[in-house]
Amino acid sequence: MASIEIEAFQLASGVTREGFIAMDAIYQEYCYLNQSGLMRRTTASSDDNWLVVTWWHSPPAELESSSATTAWRAAIDESTYRRKVYETLG
């Protein structure tokens, strides 16, 4: 079943907007673009708040772990991280 994944967070202290944007592009390329069930992934921000929305035909059981994953997770403030997955209705 298709789904929409939403991740909301703030950046970790010391991480710049420009640095995160570059890191997110690498993370997307190495961890998402090779996933067969991916429809689209987009990152957005408003002030200090960030949002990643990913549309899946069928989400993978788990994303492949890599140095890009580790760097991306280290760049976000884990205390602000929220993730929710919604099943599409049609």
KAPEHU-V881722 format. One record per residue. N is the residue number from 1. RES is the residue in one letter. SS is DSSP state (h for helix, s for strand, l for the rest). PHI is phi in radians with two decimals (999 if undefined). BURIAL is # if it has 16 or more other ideal C-beta (glycine too) atoms within 10 Angstrom, else .. Layout:
n->(N & N)
res->(RES & RES)
ss->(SS & SS)
phi->(PHI & PHI)
burial->(BURIAL & BURIAL)
This chain:
n->(1 & 2 & 3 & 4 & 5 & 6 & 7 & 8 & 9 & 10 & 11 & 12 & 13 & 14 & 15 & 16 & 17 & 18 & 19 & 20 & 21 & 22 & 23 & 24 & 25 & 26 & 27 & 28 & 29 & 30 & 31 & 32 & 33 & 34 & 35 & 36 & 37 & 38 & 39 & 40 & 41 & 42 & 43 & 44 & 45 & 46 & 47 & 48 & 49 & 50 & 51 & 52 & 53 & 54 & 55 & 56 & 57 & 58 & 59 & 60 & 61 & 62 & 63 & 64 & 65 & 66 & 67 & 68 & 69 & 70 & 71 & 72 & 73 & 74 & 75 & 76 & 77 & 78 & 79 & 80 & 81 & 82 & 83 & 84 & 85 & 86 & 87 & 88 & 89 & 90)
res->(M & A & S & I & E & I & E & A & F & Q & L & A & S & G & V & T & R & E & G & F & I & A & M & D & A & I & Y & Q & E & Y & C & Y & L & N & Q & S & G & L & M & R & R & T & T & A & S & S & D & D & N & W & L & V & V & T & W & W & H & S & P & P & A & E & L & E & S & S & S & A & T & T & A & W & R & A & A & I & D & E & S & T & Y & R & R & K & V & Y & E & T & L & G)
ss->(l & l & s & s & s & s & s & s & s & s & s & l & l & l & l & l & h & h & h & h & h & h & h & h & h & h & h & h & h & h & h & l & l & l & l & l & l & s & s & s & s & s & s & s & s & s & l & l & s & s & s & s & s & s & s & s & l & l & l & l & l & l & l & l & l & l & h & h & h & h & h & h & h & h & l & s & l & h & h & h & l & s & s & s & s & s & s & l & l & l)
phi->(999 & -1.23 & -2.59 & -2.15 & -1.88 & -2.13 & -2.08 & -2.16 & -2.97 & -2.06 & -1.35 & -1.18 & -0.98 & 1.57 & -1.52 & -1.50 & -0.99 & -1.10 & -1.11 & -1.20 & -1.04 & -1.12 & -1.12 & -1.13 & -1.12 & -1.16 & -1.02 & -1.10 & -1.10 & -1.51 & -1.98 & -2.03 & -1.11 & -1.59 & -1.44 & -1.14 & -1.57 & -1.30 & -1.70 & -2.87 & -2.42 & -2.44 & -2.03 & -2.43 & -2.52 & -2.52 & 0.98 & -1.66 & -1.74 & -2.11 & -2.49 & -2.10 & -2.05 & -2.18 & -1.79 & -2.11 & -1.21 & -2.67 & -1.23 & -1.24 & -1.06 & -2.77 & -1.30 & -1.12 & -1.41 & -2.70 & -1.14 & -1.14 & -1.12 & -1.06 & -1.14 & -1.09 & -1.13 & -1.22 & -1.47 & -1.90 & -1.42 & -1.00 & -1.21 & -1.83 & -1.25 & -2.34 & -2.33 & -2.47 & -2.02 & -2.06 & -1.44 & -1.31 & -1.66 & -2.61)
burial->(. & . & # & # & . & . & # & . & # & # & # & . & . & . & . & . & . & . & . & # & . & . & # & # & . & . & # & # & . & # & # & # & . & . & # & . & . & # & . & . & # & . & # & . & . & . & . & . & . & # & . & # & . & # & # & # & . & . & # & . & . & . & . & . & . & . & . & # & . & . & . & # & . & . & # & # & . & . & . & . & . & . & . & . & . & . & . & . & . & .)
